[in-house]
Amino acid sequence: MSGEVQIYNTLSRQKEPFVPRREGEVSIYVCGVTPYDEAHLGHARPAIVFDVLRRFLRYLGYRVTLVQNFTDVDDKIIRRAEERNVDPLALSAHYSEAYLRSMDRLLVERADNYPKVSEHIADIIAMIQRLIDNGAAYASGGDVFFRVAAFADYGKLSRQKKEELIAGARIEPGAGKESPLDFALWKAAKEGEPAWESPWGPGRPGWHIECSAMSLKYLGSGFDIHGGGVDLVFPHHENEIAQSEASTGEPFVRYWMHNGLVNFGAEKMSKSLGNFVTVDNLLDKYDPGFLRYAVLQHHYRSPIDFSDEQMEGMKRGWERLNRAADEFGAFGPPVEPDEARRMGADERLLAAALEAEAKFRAAMSDDLNTPAALAAIFELIRDFRPVLAKGPSGKSAGEQVAAQAARGVLLRLAGEILAVLRVEPEKPGASGSARLVDGLIRILVELRDEARKARDFARADRIRDRMKELGVTLEDTPEGTRWQVHD
């Protein structure tokens, strides 16, 4: 399993075999949002990319831990809170929850942890103190700055030289610095801003220190993958490396993955520029499976130029994918390849299904090449087109079973890993609670089906019996498991 996946590492500027820190386990930290407004498509892209990465690594057999932060203490939040005359932390809490709800709608599985800056002040202060103690940071008038001169490898991620950076425009200003390159770890309190007590006086964390403190707390030194948008390479991720490695004396991250930006016209989509489309507005117009499909049609490292025209153009392919999924569904419940072979599946068609899954796996293992992975799915559909055209009534017994195996492959690849299939429309009058209950029942039914396939009948019976206690009865039919909820 180790080494099968190749990841483009921003640090080395080349693809590298993925070998995790611990055999069979993967640790991922993704830079999250600054919650002062609604989530837009630019926020959705990294969420989808790393959601798919996590799903694919699980498919390969890894246990994956994903951490994504909320920067809930920030200048932008403070300014927006002043404009609205509300508490900054209340504002960021509101938009943090709104972000999670939007990502839920987009079928993004929730991270294992969503640490917030405001809840990790003690960890941040402790890390800053370690940096001061080892000479990598210094206090100045209530502020604390990182001493870039103390870290010889500064610039190794962005491939920039210190002398070039000093002459550049992207240097954080501030009085009391020893060097223009030095950046704030702690900012002295200002009137009307959130502040916490510290050994250097009341204040709040700088931007970069939060991700170092929280990623190290939850994942430890040398964790596997750090993700985020390409716009974070410098200064944010460069500064993370410097302060983290200066603090621990150990390598910070094994692989750096950066997704391309979403552009609106010729500019990066951003809240500060006001040229963004919210995720919720898009989901009111498009199916969540289609939005994921539209994002995954582009390699994660490539930019996306958003336009309604481009979206409509991609919709035709997505509709073709879903029509095929419906046509496969008419052949009966999915079966695994080994079972299909025992049932007498057409060997040529079964081989086509297995080849499509192998091509999908190879594409995804090649630096998460989702466009090529989608192409493998469409190749599967093409190979089964003659069978789908006949329909269930015109097929042979071998074709029937092969189509059921192909359906299993399609649901696994397009449904479980990419999650690009159409989401069933909400029934009139259905509430969010009803949708949640329905989704949870489906998950339990799937877990029971997996237990039965593994011949773990005791676990399957326990799931059925516990569901019955909760008022849900199951009926196993040739077309699959049906359920009924009783009041």
One Martini backbone bead per residue (centre of mass of N, CA, C, O) as a GRO file, in nm:
protein
  487
    1MET     BB    1   0.059   0.061  -0.023
    2SER     BB    2   0.310   0.193   0.009
    3GLY     BB    3   0.382   0.399  -0.283
    4GLU     BB    4   0.139   0.400  -0.480
    5VAL     BB    5   0.119   0.690  -0.415
    6GLN     BB    6   0.133   1.006  -0.580
    7ILE     BB    7   0.277   1.323  -0.471
    8TYR     BB    8   0.275   1.657  -0.498
    9ASN     BB    9   0.546   1.838  -0.366
   10THR     BB   10   0.605   2.162  -0.300
   11LEU     BB   11   0.888   2.133  -0.171
   12SER     BB   12   1.015   1.960  -0.433
   13ARG     BB   13   0.860   1.983  -0.714
   14GLN     BB   14   0.741   1.677  -0.695
   15LYS     BB   15   0.680   1.359  -0.729
   16GLU     BB   16   0.590   1.128  -0.462
   17PRO     BB   17   0.598   0.876  -0.270
   18PHE     BB   18   0.360   0.760  -0.044
   19VAL     BB   19   0.483   0.769   0.299
   20PRO     BB   20   0.386   0.725   0.593
   21ARG     BB   21   0.466   0.752   0.917
   22ARG     BB   22   0.238   0.531   0.955
   23GLU     BB   23   0.131   0.235   0.909
   24GLY     BB   24  -0.201   0.279   0.784
   25GLU     BB   25  -0.164   0.597   0.839
   26VAL     BB   26  -0.327   0.927   0.815
   27SER     BB   27  -0.226   1.276   0.830
   28ILE     BB   28  -0.437   1.578   0.816
   29TYR     BB   29  -0.393   1.928   0.729
   30VAL     BB   30  -0.631   2.202   0.688
   31CYS     BB   31  -0.688   2.505   0.587
   32GLY     BB   32  -0.922   2.716   0.676
   33VAL     BB   33  -1.145   2.951   0.764
   34THR     BB   34  -1.256   3.291   0.778
   35PRO     BB   35  -1.544   3.363   0.972
   36TYR     BB   36  -1.722   3.651   0.807
   37ASP     BB   37  -1.877   3.473   0.592
   38GLU     BB   38  -1.984   3.316   0.338
   39ALA     BB   39  -1.943   3.048   0.156
   40HIS     BB   40  -1.748   2.970  -0.127
   41LEU     BB   41  -1.609   2.815  -0.397
   42GLY     BB   42  -1.318   2.857  -0.288
   43HIS     BB   43  -1.385   2.683  -0.030
   44ALA     BB   44  -1.494   2.422  -0.167
   45ARG     BB   45  -1.251   2.304  -0.308
   46PRO     BB   46  -1.071   2.199  -0.071
   47ALA     BB   47  -1.294   2.034   0.057
   48ILE     BB   48  -1.326   1.836  -0.181
   49VAL     BB   49  -1.036   1.743  -0.226
   50PHE     BB   50  -0.988   1.632   0.076
   51ASP     BB   51  -1.229   1.446   0.077
   52VAL     BB   52  -1.134   1.264  -0.157
   53LEU     BB   53  -0.866   1.182  -0.041
   54ARG     BB   54  -0.980   1.045   0.208
   55ARG     BB   55  -1.162   0.838   0.063
   56PHE     BB   56  -0.934   0.702  -0.101
   57LEU     BB   57  -0.754   0.612   0.135
   58ARG     BB   58  -0.970   0.432   0.257
   59TYR     BB   59  -1.000   0.246   0.011
   60LEU     BB   60  -0.691   0.150   0.052
   61GLY     BB   61  -0.690   0.116   0.399
   62TYR     BB   62  -0.676   0.369   0.554
   63ARG     BB   63  -0.630   0.565   0.837
   64VAL     BB   64  -0.796   0.882   0.879
   65THR     BB   65  -0.683   1.210   0.982
   66LEU     BB   66  -0.877   1.517   1.005
   67VAL     BB   67  -0.774   1.863   1.011
   68GLN     BB   68  -0.966   2.178   1.061
   69ASN     BB   69  -0.960   2.510   1.083
   70PHE     BB   70  -1.049   2.812   1.266
   71THR     BB   71  -1.019   3.161   1.209
   72ASP     BB   72  -1.166   3.336   1.488
   73VAL     BB   73  -0.904   3.537   1.489
   74ASP     BB   74  -0.932   3.852   1.312
   75ASP     BB   75  -0.930   4.137   1.136
   76LYS     BB   76  -1.185   4.082   0.961
   77ILE     BB   77  -1.372   4.015   1.194
   78ILE     BB   78  -1.344   4.277   1.350
   79ARG     BB   79  -1.448   4.466   1.128
   80ARG     BB   80  -1.727   4.331   1.087
   81ALA     BB   81  -1.821   4.362   1.382
   82GLU     BB   82  -1.813   4.671   1.383
   83GLU     BB   83  -2.019   4.715   1.155
   84ARG     BB   84  -2.247   4.532   1.331
   85ASN     BB   85  -2.226   4.544   1.639
   86VAL     BB   86  -2.055   4.281   1.731
   87ASP     BB   87  -1.921   4.005   1.841
   88PRO     BB   88  -1.655   3.845   1.708
   89LEU     BB   89  -1.707   3.552   1.818
   90ALA     BB   90  -2.003   3.542   1.730
   91LEU     BB   91  -1.956   3.579   1.432
   92SER     BB   92  -1.764   3.333   1.386
   93ALA     BB   93  -1.961   3.120   1.492
   94HIS     BB   94  -2.181   3.161   1.283
   95TYR     BB   95  -1.993   3.104   1.023
   96SER     BB   96  -1.897   2.827   1.105
   97GLU     BB   97  -2.175   2.689   1.095
   98ALA     BB   98  -2.242   2.770   0.806
   99TYR     BB   99  -2.012   2.616   0.675
  100LEU     BB  100  -2.091   2.332   0.767
  101ARG     BB  101  -2.367   2.329   0.629
  102SER     BB  102  -2.262   2.368   0.342
  103MET     BB  103  -2.081   2.111   0.339
  104ASP     BB  104  -2.306   1.913   0.386
  105ARG     BB  105  -2.454   1.978   0.120
  106LEU     BB  106  -2.169   1.895  -0.038
  107LEU     BB  107  -2.076   1.609   0.093
  108VAL     BB  108  -1.884   1.681   0.323
  109GLU     BB  109  -1.697   1.542   0.539
  110ARG     BB  110  -1.620   1.559   0.849
  111ALA     BB  111  -1.395   1.631   1.052
  112ASP     BB  112  -1.235   1.531   1.340
  113ASN     BB  113  -1.132   1.840   1.360
  114TYR     BB  114  -1.221   2.198   1.473
  115PRO     BB  115  -1.011   2.414   1.547
  116LYS     BB  116  -0.976   2.707   1.751
  117VAL     BB  117  -0.814   2.975   1.848
  118SER     BB  118  -0.985   3.055   2.110
  119GLU     BB  119  -0.925   2.738   2.223
  120HIS     BB  120  -0.572   2.778   2.189
  121ILE     BB  121  -0.404   2.986   2.357
  122ALA     BB  122  -0.219   2.814   2.541
  123ASP     BB  123  -0.069   2.671   2.309
  124ILE     BB  124   0.041   2.928   2.177
  125ILE     BB  125   0.197   3.045   2.416
  126ALA     BB  126   0.384   2.800   2.457
  127MET     BB  127   0.520   2.818   2.178
  128ILE     BB  128   0.631   3.103   2.200
  129GLN     BB  129   0.808   3.050   2.448
  130ARG     BB  130   0.994   2.845   2.311
  131LEU     BB  131   1.104   3.045   2.098
  132ILE     BB  132   1.229   3.239   2.299
  133ASP     BB  133   1.413   3.035   2.453
  134ASN     BB  134   1.569   2.955   2.159
  135GLY     BB  135   1.590   3.246   1.986
  136ALA     BB  136   1.333   3.270   1.761
  137ALA     BB  137   1.222   3.496   1.959
  138TYR     BB  138   1.069   3.830   2.040
  139ALA     BB  139   1.008   4.093   2.247
  140SER     BB  140   0.797   4.403   2.163
  141GLY     BB  141   0.583   4.602   2.311
  142GLY     BB  142   0.376   4.330   2.339
  143ASP     BB  143   0.512   4.193   2.119
  144VAL     BB  144   0.579   3.905   1.898
  145PHE     BB  145   0.864   3.781   1.715
  146PHE     BB  146   1.000   3.627   1.450
  147ARG     BB  147   1.334   3.513   1.383
  148VAL     BB  148   1.441   3.456   1.072
  149ALA     BB  149   1.758   3.442   1.110
  150ALA     BB  150   1.725   3.163   1.289
  151PHE     BB  151   1.625   3.038   0.999
  152ALA     BB  152   1.794   2.901   0.740
  153ASP     BB  153   1.528   2.773   0.563
  154TYR     BB  154   1.407   3.022   0.469
  155GLY     BB  155   1.214   2.959   0.160
  156LYS     BB  156   1.181   2.646   0.077
  157LEU     BB  157   0.884   2.647  -0.031
  158SER     BB  158   0.886   2.924  -0.221
  159ARG     BB  159   1.176   2.986  -0.339
  160GLN     BB  160   1.297   3.221  -0.152
  161LYS     BB  161   1.490   3.489  -0.080
  162LYS     BB  162   1.558   3.702   0.167
  163GLU     BB  163   1.651   3.948  -0.006
  164GLU     BB  164   1.394   3.945  -0.186
  165LEU     BB  165   1.182   3.981   0.038
  166ILE     BB  166   1.272   4.255   0.148
  167ALA     BB  167   1.203   4.392  -0.144
  168GLY     BB  168   0.922   4.322  -0.112
  169ALA     BB  169   0.554   4.351  -0.052
  170ARG     BB  170   0.494   4.077   0.146
  171ILE     BB  171   0.544   4.242   0.422
  172GLU     BB  172   0.501   4.264   0.748
  173PRO     BB  173   0.435   4.516   0.933
  174GLY     BB  174   0.627   4.676   1.208
  175ALA     BB  175   0.710   4.771   1.505
  176GLY     BB  176   1.006   4.638   1.660
  177LYS     BB  177   1.183   4.519   1.449
  178GLU     BB  178   1.477   4.369   1.335
  179SER     BB  179   1.316   4.274   1.071
  180PRO     BB  180   1.112   4.276   0.796
  181LEU     BB  181   1.065   3.952   0.809
  182ASP     BB  182   0.942   3.959   1.062
  183PHE     BB  183   0.681   3.798   1.253
  184ALA     BB  184   0.384   3.767   1.411
  185LEU     BB  185   0.277   3.597   1.716
  186TRP     BB  186   0.206   3.860   1.891
  187LYS     BB  187  -0.056   4.098   1.974
  188ALA     BB  188  -0.121   4.375   2.099
  189ALA     BB  189  -0.360   4.530   2.247
  190LYS     BB  190  -0.670   4.672   2.142
  191GLU     BB  191  -0.922   4.862   2.139
  192GLY     BB  192  -1.204   4.643   2.102
  193GLU     BB  193  -1.040   4.380   2.116
  194PRO     BB  194  -0.956   4.080   2.145
  195ALA     BB  195  -0.819   3.939   2.459
  196TRP     BB  196  -0.525   3.798   2.622
  197GLU     BB  197  -0.335   3.672   2.849
  198SER     BB  198   0.026   3.724   2.894
  199PRO     BB  199   0.370   3.753   2.939
  200TRP     BB  200   0.336   4.031   2.729
  201GLY     BB  201   0.049   4.075   2.758
  202PRO     BB  202  -0.218   4.174   2.617
  203GLY     BB  203  -0.374   3.975   2.344
  204ARG     BB  204  -0.304   3.816   2.021
  205PRO     BB  205  -0.267   3.620   1.771
  206GLY     BB  206  -0.121   3.547   1.506
  207TRP     BB  207  -0.176   3.384   1.219
  208HIS     BB  208   0.046   3.145   1.192
  209ILE     BB  209   0.061   3.006   1.480
  210GLU     BB  210  -0.204   2.844   1.491
  211CYS     BB  211  -0.139   2.604   1.296
  212SER     BB  212   0.101   2.496   1.444
  213ALA     BB  213  -0.023   2.443   1.724
  214MET     BB  214  -0.267   2.262   1.624
  215SER     BB  215  -0.125   2.046   1.453
  216LEU     BB  216   0.070   1.948   1.677
  217LYS     BB  217  -0.145   1.868   1.883
  218TYR     BB  218  -0.308   1.654   1.687
  219LEU     BB  219  -0.040   1.523   1.504
  220GLY     BB  220   0.240   1.612   1.515
  221SER     BB  221   0.542   1.561   1.417
  222GLY     BB  222   0.554   1.469   1.086
  223PHE     BB  223   0.317   1.483   0.934
  224ASP     BB  224   0.188   1.411   0.626
  225ILE     BB  225  -0.044   1.640   0.547
  226HIS     BB  226  -0.056   1.967   0.394
  227GLY     BB  227  -0.324   2.189   0.324
  228GLY     BB  228  -0.414   2.420   0.048
  229GLY     BB  229  -0.385   2.698  -0.100
  230VAL     BB  230  -0.157   2.850  -0.311
  231ASP     BB  231  -0.179   3.132  -0.151
  232LEU     BB  232  -0.028   2.997   0.122
  233VAL     BB  233   0.271   2.952   0.078
  234PHE     BB  234   0.290   3.278   0.078
  235PRO     BB  235   0.351   3.314   0.413
  236HIS     BB  236   0.212   3.094   0.584
  237HIS     BB  237   0.368   2.820   0.532
  238GLU     BB  238   0.649   2.927   0.568
  239ASN     BB  239   0.601   3.013   0.868
  240GLU     BB  240   0.522   2.742   0.979
  241ILE     BB  241   0.786   2.601   0.937
  242ALA     BB  242   0.972   2.784   1.098
  243GLN     BB  243   0.826   2.772   1.381
  244SER     BB  244   0.806   2.463   1.409
  245GLU     BB  245   1.113   2.381   1.370
  246ALA     BB  246   1.217   2.578   1.589
  247SER     BB  247   1.056   2.435   1.821
  248THR     BB  248   1.127   2.108   1.766
  249GLY     BB  249   1.368   2.016   1.557
  250GLU     BB  250   1.166   1.911   1.334
  251PRO     BB  251   0.994   1.798   1.097
  252PHE     BB  252   0.674   1.897   1.008
  253VAL     BB  253   0.624   1.793   0.698
  254ARG     BB  254   0.602   1.570   0.429
  255TYR     BB  255   0.341   1.695   0.266
  256TRP     BB  256   0.256   1.939   0.014
  257MET     BB  257  -0.078   2.055  -0.066
  258HIS     BB  258  -0.199   2.251  -0.356
  259ASN     BB  259  -0.459   2.427  -0.462
  260GLY     BB  260  -0.618   2.583  -0.685
  261LEU     BB  261  -0.789   2.845  -0.799
  262VAL     BB  262  -1.079   3.045  -0.807
  263ASN     BB  263  -1.206   3.217  -1.083
  264PHE     BB  264  -1.331   3.552  -1.168
  265GLY     BB  265  -1.227   3.578  -1.445
  266ALA     BB  266  -0.905   3.724  -1.360
  267GLU     BB  267  -0.984   3.662  -1.056
  268LYS     BB  268  -0.980   3.584  -0.749
  269MET     BB  269  -1.191   3.439  -0.541
  270SER     BB  270  -1.331   3.679  -0.301
  271LYS     BB  271  -1.449   3.859  -0.037
  272SER     BB  272  -1.275   4.121  -0.061
  273LEU     BB  273  -1.365   4.162  -0.377
  274GLY     BB  274  -1.678   4.062  -0.426
  275ASN     BB  275  -1.639   3.788  -0.641
  276PHE     BB  276  -1.868   3.588  -0.521
  277VAL     BB  277  -2.010   3.255  -0.480
  278THR     BB  278  -2.215   3.090  -0.301
  279VAL     BB  279  -2.284   2.778  -0.206
  280ASP     BB  280  -2.590   2.805  -0.153
  281ASN     BB  281  -2.663   2.932  -0.426
  282LEU     BB  282  -2.562   2.692  -0.595
  283LEU     BB  283  -2.746   2.472  -0.446
  284ASP     BB  284  -3.013   2.609  -0.550
  285LYS     BB  285  -2.925   2.532  -0.862
  286TYR     BB  286  -2.746   2.279  -0.784
  287ASP     BB  287  -2.630   1.982  -0.752
  288PRO     BB  288  -2.393   1.851  -0.547
  289GLY     BB  289  -2.279   1.642  -0.746
  290PHE     BB  290  -2.221   1.852  -0.967
  291LEU     BB  291  -2.024   2.037  -0.818
  292ARG     BB  292  -1.815   1.819  -0.776
  293TYR     BB  293  -1.776   1.750  -1.073
  294ALA     BB  294  -1.679   2.032  -1.162
  295VAL     BB  295  -1.425   2.030  -0.985
  296LEU     BB  296  -1.312   1.731  -1.076
  297GLN     BB  297  -1.253   1.809  -1.380
  298HIS     BB  298  -1.017   1.928  -1.224
  299HIS     BB  299  -0.720   1.958  -1.133
  300TYR     BB  300  -0.622   2.056  -0.823
  301ARG     BB  301  -0.370   2.241  -0.939
  302SER     BB  302  -0.571   2.384  -1.109
  303PRO     BB  303  -0.741   2.623  -1.233
  304ILE     BB  304  -1.064   2.794  -1.207
  305ASP     BB  305  -1.302   2.920  -1.442
  306PHE     BB  306  -1.579   3.075  -1.363
  307SER     BB  307  -1.901   2.984  -1.520
  308ASP     BB  308  -2.209   2.925  -1.643
  309GLU     BB  309  -2.123   2.805  -1.914
  310GLN     BB  310  -1.937   2.584  -1.802
  311MET     BB  311  -2.145   2.440  -1.629
  312GLU     BB  312  -2.342   2.363  -1.856
  313GLY     BB  313  -2.137   2.193  -2.017
  314MET     BB  314  -2.088   1.976  -1.782
  315LYS     BB  315  -2.381   1.866  -1.740
  316ARG     BB  316  -2.399   1.651  -1.964
  317GLY     BB  317  -2.205   1.442  -1.843
  318TRP     BB  318  -2.351   1.410  -1.572
  319GLU     BB  319  -2.618   1.306  -1.689
  320ARG     BB  320  -2.497   1.053  -1.819
  321LEU     BB  321  -2.403   0.924  -1.557
  322ASN     BB  322  -2.692   0.907  -1.420
  323ARG     BB  323  -2.833   0.738  -1.631
  324ALA     BB  324  -2.651   0.494  -1.596
  325ALA     BB  325  -2.711   0.445  -1.298
  326ASP     BB  326  -3.011   0.385  -1.347
  327GLU     BB  327  -2.971   0.148  -1.545
  328PHE     BB  328  -2.816  -0.035  -1.351
  329GLY     BB  329  -3.043  -0.050  -1.131
  330ALA     BB  330  -3.234  -0.248  -1.306
  331PHE     BB  331  -3.039  -0.516  -1.242
  332GLY     BB  332  -2.984  -0.469  -0.944
  333PRO     BB  333  -2.793  -0.546  -0.703
  334PRO     BB  334  -2.492  -0.527  -0.600
  335VAL     BB  335  -2.180  -0.699  -0.675
  336GLU     BB  336  -1.911  -0.869  -0.626
  337PRO     BB  337  -1.679  -1.008  -0.826
  338ASP     BB  338  -1.656  -1.290  -0.692
  339GLU     BB  339  -1.959  -1.339  -0.687
  340ALA     BB  340  -2.008  -1.302  -0.990
  341ARG     BB  341  -1.837  -1.543  -1.078
  342ARG     BB  342  -2.008  -1.757  -0.923
  343MET     BB  343  -2.276  -1.654  -1.094
  344GLY     BB  344  -2.182  -1.627  -1.408
  345ALA     BB  345  -2.038  -1.407  -1.536
  346ASP     BB  346  -1.940  -1.219  -1.782
  347GLU     BB  347  -1.607  -1.205  -1.838
  348ARG     BB  348  -1.570  -0.960  -2.023
  349LEU     BB  349  -1.738  -0.760  -1.854
  350LEU     BB  350  -1.596  -0.801  -1.586
  351ALA     BB  351  -1.319  -0.706  -1.688
  352ALA     BB  352  -1.412  -0.417  -1.754
  353ALA     BB  353  -1.481  -0.339  -1.464
  354LEU     BB  354  -1.199  -0.395  -1.341
  355GLU     BB  355  -1.041  -0.203  -1.529
  356ALA     BB  356  -1.181   0.058  -1.445
  357GLU     BB  357  -1.089   0.045  -1.148
  358ALA     BB  358  -0.785   0.038  -1.207
  359LYS     BB  359  -0.777   0.314  -1.355
  360PHE     BB  360  -0.884   0.479  -1.126
  361ARG     BB  361  -0.666   0.410  -0.919
  362ALA     BB  362  -0.428   0.513  -1.089
  363ALA     BB  363  -0.523   0.806  -1.115
  364MET     BB  364  -0.548   0.869  -0.808
  365SER     BB  365  -0.244   0.787  -0.749
  366ASP     BB  366  -0.181   1.032  -0.956
  367ASP     BB  367  -0.224   1.298  -0.794
  368LEU     BB  368  -0.531   1.313  -0.802
  369ASN     BB  369  -0.667   1.230  -1.101
  370THR     BB  370  -0.988   1.305  -1.164
  371PRO     BB  371  -1.026   1.323  -1.472
  372ALA     BB  372  -0.921   1.029  -1.524
  373ALA     BB  373  -1.123   0.891  -1.335
  374LEU     BB  374  -1.376   0.977  -1.491
  375ALA     BB  375  -1.294   0.842  -1.756
  376ALA     BB  376  -1.313   0.551  -1.642
  377ILE     BB  377  -1.617   0.561  -1.590
  378PHE     BB  378  -1.699   0.617  -1.889
  379GLU     BB  379  -1.576   0.354  -1.993
  380LEU     BB  380  -1.766   0.167  -1.846
  381ILE     BB  381  -2.024   0.268  -1.981
  382ARG     BB  382  -1.940   0.204  -2.270
  383ASP     BB  383  -1.900  -0.108  -2.233
  384PHE     BB  384  -2.224  -0.127  -2.129
  385ARG     BB  385  -2.417  -0.012  -2.344
  386PRO     BB  386  -2.542  -0.266  -2.481
  387VAL     BB  387  -2.675  -0.368  -2.217
  388LEU     BB  388  -2.837  -0.113  -2.143
  389ALA     BB  389  -3.004  -0.107  -2.408
  390LYS     BB  390  -3.163  -0.372  -2.349
  391GLY     BB  391  -3.200  -0.439  -2.071
  392PRO     BB  392  -3.324  -0.671  -1.852
  393SER     BB  393  -3.500  -0.832  -2.071
  394GLY     BB  394  -3.234  -0.871  -2.289
  395LYS     BB  395  -3.061  -1.035  -2.112
  396SER     BB  396  -2.834  -1.230  -1.984
  397ALA     BB  397  -2.722  -1.384  -1.710
  398GLY     BB  398  -2.428  -1.280  -1.737
  399GLU     BB  399  -2.501  -0.980  -1.784
  400GLN     BB  400  -2.653  -0.930  -1.525
  401VAL     BB  401  -2.415  -0.979  -1.329
  402ALA     BB  402  -2.216  -0.780  -1.457
  403ALA     BB  403  -2.396  -0.531  -1.408
  404GLN     BB  404  -2.390  -0.557  -1.100
  405ALA     BB  405  -2.086  -0.522  -1.075
  406ALA     BB  406  -2.072  -0.247  -1.219
  407ARG     BB  407  -2.249  -0.103  -1.018
  408GLY     BB  408  -2.056  -0.133  -0.779
  409VAL     BB  409  -1.829   0.029  -0.907
  410LEU     BB  410  -1.982   0.293  -0.955
  411LEU     BB  411  -2.065   0.344  -0.659
  412ARG     BB  412  -1.778   0.348  -0.545
  413LEU     BB  413  -1.655   0.575  -0.726
  414ALA     BB  414  -1.894   0.793  -0.771
  415GLY     BB  415  -2.025   0.771  -0.479
  416GLU     BB  416  -1.802   0.727  -0.244
  417ILE     BB  417  -1.547   0.893  -0.345
  418LEU     BB  418  -1.667   1.142  -0.522
  419ALA     BB  419  -1.970   1.220  -0.495
  420VAL     BB  420  -2.142   1.272  -0.806
  421LEU     BB  421  -2.412   1.189  -0.763
  422ARG     BB  422  -2.728   1.220  -0.746
  423VAL     BB  423  -2.947   1.380  -0.542
  424GLU     BB  424  -3.222   1.332  -0.397
  425PRO     BB  425  -3.497   1.490  -0.392
  426GLU     BB  426  -3.693   1.660  -0.202
  427LYS     BB  427  -3.967   1.611  -0.042
  428PRO     BB  428  -4.255   1.730   0.013
  429GLY     BB  429  -4.225   1.843   0.349
  430ALA     BB  430  -3.945   1.784   0.412
  431SER     BB  431  -3.719   1.772   0.658
  432GLY     BB  432  -3.413   1.781   0.792
  433SER     BB  433  -3.471   1.546   0.988
  434ALA     BB  434  -3.573   1.345   0.777
  435ARG     BB  435  -3.310   1.335   0.615
  436LEU     BB  436  -3.135   1.235   0.844
  437VAL     BB  437  -3.280   0.970   0.903
  438ASP     BB  438  -3.254   0.852   0.623
  439GLY     BB  439  -2.943   0.856   0.616
  440LEU     BB  440  -2.894   0.675   0.867
  441ILE     BB  441  -3.039   0.427   0.762
  442ARG     BB  442  -2.860   0.382   0.516
  443ILE     BB  443  -2.602   0.333   0.674
  444LEU     BB  444  -2.702   0.085   0.834
  445VAL     BB  445  -2.768  -0.088   0.589
  446GLU     BB  446  -2.481  -0.090   0.474
  447LEU     BB  447  -2.345  -0.220   0.723
  448ARG     BB  448  -2.512  -0.477   0.708
  449ASP     BB  449  -2.429  -0.563   0.424
  450GLU     BB  450  -2.129  -0.588   0.489
  451ALA     BB  451  -2.161  -0.807   0.706
  452ARG     BB  452  -2.291  -1.019   0.522
  453LYS     BB  453  -2.058  -1.036   0.315
  454ALA     BB  454  -1.857  -1.118   0.566
  455ARG     BB  455  -2.027  -1.324   0.750
  456ASP     BB  456  -2.139  -1.124   0.990
  457PHE     BB  457  -2.427  -1.213   1.131
  458ALA     BB  458  -2.427  -1.100   1.414
  459ARG     BB  459  -2.400  -0.800   1.336
  460ALA     BB  460  -2.643  -0.787   1.146
  461ASP     BB  461  -2.852  -0.864   1.367
  462ARG     BB  462  -2.797  -0.630   1.558
  463ILE     BB  463  -2.879  -0.404   1.369
  464ARG     BB  464  -3.167  -0.502   1.318
  465ASP     BB  465  -3.261  -0.508   1.619
  466ARG     BB  466  -3.203  -0.209   1.688
  467MET     BB  467  -3.387  -0.093   1.471
  468LYS     BB  468  -3.647  -0.220   1.578
  469GLU     BB  469  -3.642  -0.075   1.853
  470LEU     BB  470  -3.663   0.213   1.680
  471GLY     BB  471  -3.885   0.145   1.437
  472VAL     BB  472  -3.715  -0.039   1.221
  473THR     BB  473  -3.792  -0.228   0.942
  474LEU     BB  474  -3.670  -0.511   0.761
  475GLU     BB  475  -3.643  -0.607   0.401
  476ASP     BB  476  -3.538  -0.873   0.209
  477THR     BB  477  -3.462  -0.844  -0.135
  478PRO     BB  478  -3.364  -0.881  -0.461
  479GLU     BB  479  -3.340  -0.544  -0.470
  480GLY     BB  480  -3.308  -0.526  -0.161
  481THR     BB  481  -3.332  -0.320   0.113
  482ARG     BB  482  -3.608  -0.259   0.309
  483TRP     BB  483  -3.797   0.007   0.483
  484GLN     BB  484  -3.977   0.082   0.799
  485VAL     BB  485  -4.139   0.339   0.976
  486HIS     BB  486  -4.248   0.349   1.314
  487ASP     BB  487  -4.430   0.514   1.567
   0.00000   0.00000   0.00000
